[in-house]
Amino acid sequence: MALFLKESDVRYLLSMEDAIQAVEEAMRDQARGLAANEPRRRVHTSGTSLHMMPAAEPEAGVMGFKTYAVAGGKATVYVFIFSTETSELLAIMEGSRLGQMRTGAASGVATKYMAREDAHRVGIVGTGYQARTQLAAVCAVRTIRQVKAYGRDRERREAFCAETGEYLGVEAVPAASAEEAVADADIIITSTTAREPVLFGDWLRPGMHLNIIGSNSLLKREIDDGVIRKSDIVVVDSREQTRIESGDLLSPLEKGIIHWEQLRELSDVVAGLTPGRMAPSDITMFKSHGIALWDMAAAARVLALAKERGIGEALPM
């Protein structure tokens, strides 16, 4: 019998360590041709939109899709999980918390394979919805000692630093500007809703790693062209999805600042087919758009844990 799992169930069951492991394994399977992912598809009408993201992770026994509707500034998110062996519906899961966790986990995986081993300072621009799980994931794969955070609202950035500093056990300091937040960083995270760049190439120095996660729209950019010029290695979650929705990369690609064949996929980095870093002085960048395979991988882990612990509501189907 299928299960229904609420946001509170996902929050209780899924740790960042589990999410990182699930996403990493799925990326490795994808590189080996054992998992499948399709780009996000969107339907837009006046003031509303519907989004669909299908994927299959047979090694975890699941296939399915995430879907979310947006109207009136509110998103409603569900994940549907089916068995790859029997095709039966296994679960329907509320998907907002899952989305936060898998997005953070993917940045954790990228940081694991792309950041310097001795990286210990983080600069984060954006202190909103995705920022906490981004920071938690980075702290799970590197020994982070200091975080500097900038967000437009002073009270929110101070609250963010107080909260994350306590639960992650790091020194978290509010910064007065985005430039100040990233100036001394080994790892930079951008997690904003900005339409114009918030990170500039002139601010970067050798050895940095960047997780650029805020924009998955052709109309939005978090980074300027200078960031691409200075990046020695650029990794994306999906070249196919990049073509559809990467405002951060399509303009530099059209200008010839970077070429399609230079973009590496995270799955190939995880599988050891291409390096995520060549030298300590490299500036490395992971551009995340968010892919369905991460949702399936994380959802499969949540479902397994729910069954182990007897959590979830049985559905009459």
C-alpha positions as CSV (number, residue, x, y, z in Angstrom):
1,M,0.0,0.0,0.0
2,A,1.3,3.4,-0.9
3,L,2.3,6.0,1.8
4,F,1.6,9.6,2.1
5,L,4.4,11.6,3.7
6,K,4.0,15.1,5.0
7,E,6.6,17.9,5.2
8,S,7.0,17.2,8.9
9,D,7.8,13.5,8.1
10,V,10.5,14.5,5.6
11,R,12.0,17.0,8.0
12,Y,12.1,14.4,10.7
13,L,13.5,11.6,8.6
14,L,16.0,13.1,6.2
15,S,19.4,14.2,7.5
16,M,21.8,16.2,5.4
17,E,24.3,13.3,5.5
18,D,21.7,10.9,4.1
19,A,20.6,13.4,1.5
20,I,24.2,13.9,0.3
21,Q,24.9,10.2,0.2
22,A,21.7,9.6,-1.8
23,V,22.4,12.4,-4.3
24,E,26.0,11.3,-4.7
25,E,25.1,7.7,-5.4
26,A,22.5,8.8,-8.0
27,M,25.0,11.0,-9.7
28,R,27.4,8.1,-10.0
29,D,24.6,5.9,-11.3
30,Q,23.7,8.5,-13.9
31,A,27.3,8.6,-15.2
32,R,27.2,4.8,-15.6
33,G,24.0,4.9,-17.5
34,L,22.0,3.4,-14.7
35,A,19.8,6.4,-13.9
36,A,17.7,8.7,-16.1
37,N,16.8,12.3,-15.8
38,E,14.6,14.6,-17.9
39,P,14.8,18.4,-17.8
40,R,12.1,20.5,-16.1
41,R,9.1,21.3,-18.2
42,R,7.0,24.3,-17.5
43,V,3.5,25.5,-18.4
44,H,2.8,29.2,-17.9
45,T,-0.5,31.0,-17.9
46,S,-1.4,34.5,-16.7
47,G,-0.1,34.6,-13.1
48,T,0.3,30.9,-12.7
49,S,2.6,28.1,-13.7
50,L,2.9,24.3,-13.5
51,H,6.3,22.5,-13.4
52,M,7.1,18.8,-14.0
53,M,10.4,17.0,-13.4
54,P,10.6,13.2,-14.1
55,A,13.5,10.8,-13.4
56,A,14.3,7.2,-12.6
57,E,16.8,5.7,-10.2
58,P,16.5,1.9,-10.7
59,E,19.4,1.2,-8.4
60,A,17.2,2.6,-5.6
61,G,14.1,0.9,-7.1
62,V,12.2,4.1,-7.9
63,M,11.0,6.2,-10.7
64,G,8.6,9.1,-10.7
65,F,8.3,12.9,-10.8
66,K,8.1,16.1,-8.9
67,T,5.5,18.5,-9.8
68,Y,4.7,22.0,-8.4
69,A,2.2,24.6,-9.1
70,V,2.8,28.3,-8.5
71,A,0.0,30.8,-8.0
72,G,-0.5,34.0,-6.0
73,G,3.2,33.8,-4.9
74,K,2.7,30.4,-3.3
75,A,4.1,27.0,-4.5
76,T,2.5,23.6,-3.9
77,V,5.0,20.8,-4.3
78,Y,4.5,17.0,-4.5
79,V,6.7,14.0,-5.4
80,F,5.2,10.8,-6.8
81,I,7.2,7.7,-6.4
82,F,6.6,4.4,-8.4
83,S,8.4,1.1,-8.2
84,T,10.7,0.3,-11.1
85,E,10.0,-3.4,-10.5
86,T,6.2,-3.5,-10.4
87,S,5.2,0.0,-11.5
88,E,3.0,0.3,-8.4
89,L,2.7,3.7,-6.7
90,L,4.9,3.6,-3.6
91,A,4.4,7.1,-2.1
92,I,3.2,10.6,-2.5
93,M,5.3,13.0,-0.6
94,E,5.0,16.7,0.1
95,G,8.1,18.2,-1.6
96,S,9.1,21.6,-0.3
97,R,11.5,20.4,2.4
98,L,12.8,17.6,0.2
99,G,13.6,20.2,-2.4
100,Q,15.6,22.3,0.1
101,M,17.5,19.3,1.2
102,R,18.4,17.8,-2.2
103,T,19.5,21.2,-3.5
104,G,21.7,21.7,-0.5
105,A,23.0,18.1,-0.8
106,A,24.0,18.6,-4.5
107,S,26.1,21.6,-3.5
108,G,27.6,19.4,-0.8
109,V,28.5,16.8,-3.4
110,A,30.0,19.5,-5.6
111,T,32.0,21.0,-2.8
112,K,33.3,17.5,-1.8
113,Y,34.7,17.0,-5.3
114,M,35.6,20.5,-6.3
115,A,36.7,22.6,-3.3
116,R,40.2,22.5,-1.8
117,E,40.6,20.0,1.0
118,D,41.7,22.8,3.3
119,A,38.8,25.1,2.6
120,H,37.5,26.4,5.9
121,R,35.9,29.8,5.3
122,V,32.5,30.3,3.6
123,G,31.0,33.5,2.2
124,I,27.3,33.3,1.5
125,V,25.2,35.8,-0.4
126,G,21.5,35.3,0.3
127,T,20.0,34.3,3.7
128,G,16.6,33.1,2.6
129,Y,14.8,29.8,1.8
130,Q,17.7,27.7,0.4
131,A,20.6,29.3,2.3
132,R,20.4,27.2,5.5
133,T,20.6,23.8,3.7
134,Q,23.3,25.1,1.4
135,L,25.5,26.0,4.4
136,A,24.6,22.8,6.2
137,A,25.7,20.7,3.2
138,V,29.0,22.5,2.8
139,C,29.7,22.1,6.6
140,A,29.0,18.3,6.2
141,V,31.8,17.8,3.7
142,R,34.4,20.4,4.8
143,T,35.6,21.5,8.3
144,I,34.2,25.0,8.2
145,R,35.4,27.4,10.9
146,Q,34.0,30.8,9.8
147,V,31.0,31.9,7.8
148,K,30.3,35.5,6.6
149,A,26.8,36.1,5.3
150,Y,25.1,38.9,3.5
151,G,21.4,39.5,2.7
152,R,19.6,42.7,1.9
153,D,17.7,42.7,5.1
154,R,19.9,43.5,8.1
155,E,17.7,41.8,10.7
156,R,17.3,38.6,8.6
157,R,21.1,38.3,8.0
158,E,21.8,38.8,11.7
159,A,19.2,36.2,12.6
160,F,20.6,33.8,10.0
161,C,24.1,34.1,11.5
162,A,22.8,33.6,15.0
163,E,20.8,30.5,14.1
164,T,23.3,28.8,11.7
165,G,26.2,29.6,14.0
166,E,24.5,27.8,16.8
167,Y,23.3,24.7,15.1
168,L,26.3,24.2,12.8
169,G,28.9,25.1,15.5
170,V,30.7,27.7,13.4
171,E,31.6,31.3,13.8
172,A,28.9,33.1,11.7
173,V,29.4,36.8,11.1
174,P,27.0,39.2,9.3
175,A,28.6,41.2,6.5
176,A,27.7,44.7,5.4
177,S,27.9,43.9,1.7
178,A,28.2,40.9,-0.7
179,E,31.8,41.8,-1.5
180,E,32.7,41.8,2.2
181,A,31.0,38.4,2.7
182,V,33.1,36.7,0.0
183,A,36.4,38.6,0.3
184,D,38.2,36.1,2.4
185,A,36.2,33.0,1.5
186,D,37.5,29.6,0.3
187,I,33.9,28.6,-0.7
188,I,31.3,31.0,-2.0
189,I,27.6,30.3,-2.1
190,T,25.0,32.5,-3.9
191,S,21.5,31.7,-2.9
192,T,19.3,34.6,-4.0
193,T,16.3,35.5,-6.1
194,A,18.3,38.3,-7.8
195,R,17.7,39.2,-11.5
196,E,21.0,41.0,-11.8
197,P,24.4,39.8,-10.7
198,V,25.3,39.8,-7.0
199,L,28.8,38.2,-7.5
200,F,31.5,39.7,-9.7
201,G,34.7,38.3,-11.2
202,D,36.7,41.1,-9.8
203,W,36.0,39.8,-6.3
204,L,37.4,36.3,-7.0
205,R,40.9,35.0,-6.1
206,P,42.8,31.8,-6.8
207,G,41.7,28.7,-5.0
208,M,38.0,29.6,-4.5
209,H,35.1,27.2,-5.1
210,L,31.7,28.7,-6.0
211,N,28.2,27.1,-5.6
212,I,25.9,29.2,-7.7
213,I,22.3,28.0,-7.0
214,G,19.8,30.8,-7.0
215,S,18.8,31.2,-10.6
216,N,17.1,28.6,-12.9
217,S,15.5,31.2,-15.3
218,L,16.8,32.7,-18.5
219,L,15.7,36.1,-17.1
220,K,17.9,35.9,-13.9
221,R,21.6,36.1,-13.2
222,E,23.5,35.9,-10.0
223,I,27.0,36.2,-11.6
224,D,28.5,38.5,-14.1
225,D,30.6,37.5,-17.2
226,G,33.8,38.1,-15.2
227,V,33.0,35.2,-12.9
228,I,32.9,32.9,-16.0
229,R,36.1,34.4,-17.3
230,K,37.9,33.7,-14.1
231,S,36.6,30.2,-13.5
232,D,39.0,27.5,-14.5
233,I,36.5,24.7,-14.2
234,V,32.7,25.1,-14.7
235,V,30.5,22.2,-13.7
236,V,26.7,22.0,-14.2
237,D,24.1,19.5,-13.1
238,S,22.8,19.0,-16.6
239,R,23.9,20.5,-19.9
240,E,20.5,19.8,-21.3
241,Q,18.8,21.8,-18.6
242,T,21.4,24.5,-18.9
243,R,20.3,25.1,-22.5
244,I,16.7,25.6,-21.3
245,E,17.0,27.8,-18.2
246,S,20.5,29.0,-17.3
247,G,20.5,32.8,-17.4
248,D,23.9,32.7,-15.7
249,L,25.6,30.7,-18.5
250,L,23.7,31.3,-21.8
251,S,24.9,34.9,-22.2
252,P,28.6,34.0,-21.7
253,L,28.1,31.0,-24.0
254,E,26.6,33.2,-26.7
255,K,29.5,35.7,-26.3
256,G,32.1,32.9,-26.6
257,I,33.4,33.5,-23.1
258,I,32.9,29.8,-22.5
259,H,32.0,27.0,-24.9
260,W,29.6,24.1,-24.5
261,E,32.3,21.5,-24.6
262,Q,34.0,23.2,-21.6
263,L,31.0,22.6,-19.3
264,R,31.4,19.4,-17.2
265,E,28.5,17.5,-15.6
266,L,28.6,16.8,-11.9
267,S,27.7,13.2,-12.5
268,D,31.0,12.7,-14.5
269,V,33.0,14.4,-11.8
270,V,31.5,12.2,-9.1
271,A,32.2,9.1,-11.2
272,G,35.8,10.1,-11.8
273,L,35.4,10.6,-15.5
274,T,36.5,14.2,-15.4
275,P,38.2,16.2,-12.6
276,G,36.4,18.8,-10.5
277,R,39.7,20.5,-9.7
278,M,43.1,20.3,-11.3
279,A,45.2,22.5,-9.0
280,P,44.9,24.2,-5.6
281,S,44.9,27.6,-7.4
282,D,42.0,26.8,-9.7
283,I,38.8,28.7,-9.3
284,T,36.0,26.1,-9.6
285,M,32.3,26.8,-10.1
286,F,29.2,24.6,-9.8
287,K,26.1,26.0,-11.4
288,S,23.0,24.3,-10.0
289,H,19.7,24.4,-11.7
290,G,18.1,21.6,-9.8
291,I,17.3,18.2,-11.5
292,A,14.6,15.6,-10.9
293,L,17.1,12.8,-10.3
294,W,18.1,14.5,-7.0
295,D,14.4,14.5,-6.0
296,M,14.0,10.8,-6.7
297,A,17.2,9.9,-4.9
298,A,16.3,11.9,-1.8
299,A,12.7,10.7,-1.9
300,A,13.8,7.1,-2.1
301,R,15.9,7.5,1.0
302,V,13.0,9.2,2.9
303,L,10.7,6.4,1.8
304,A,13.1,3.7,3.0
305,L,13.5,5.4,6.4
306,A,9.7,5.9,6.7
307,K,9.1,2.2,6.2
308,E,11.8,1.2,8.7
309,R,10.3,3.5,11.3
310,G,6.6,3.0,10.6
311,I,6.0,6.6,9.6
312,G,3.5,7.8,7.0
313,E,-0.2,7.5,6.3
314,A,-1.4,4.6,4.2
315,L,-3.2,5.6,1.0
316,P,-6.2,3.6,-0.2
317,M,-4.7,2.7,-3.6
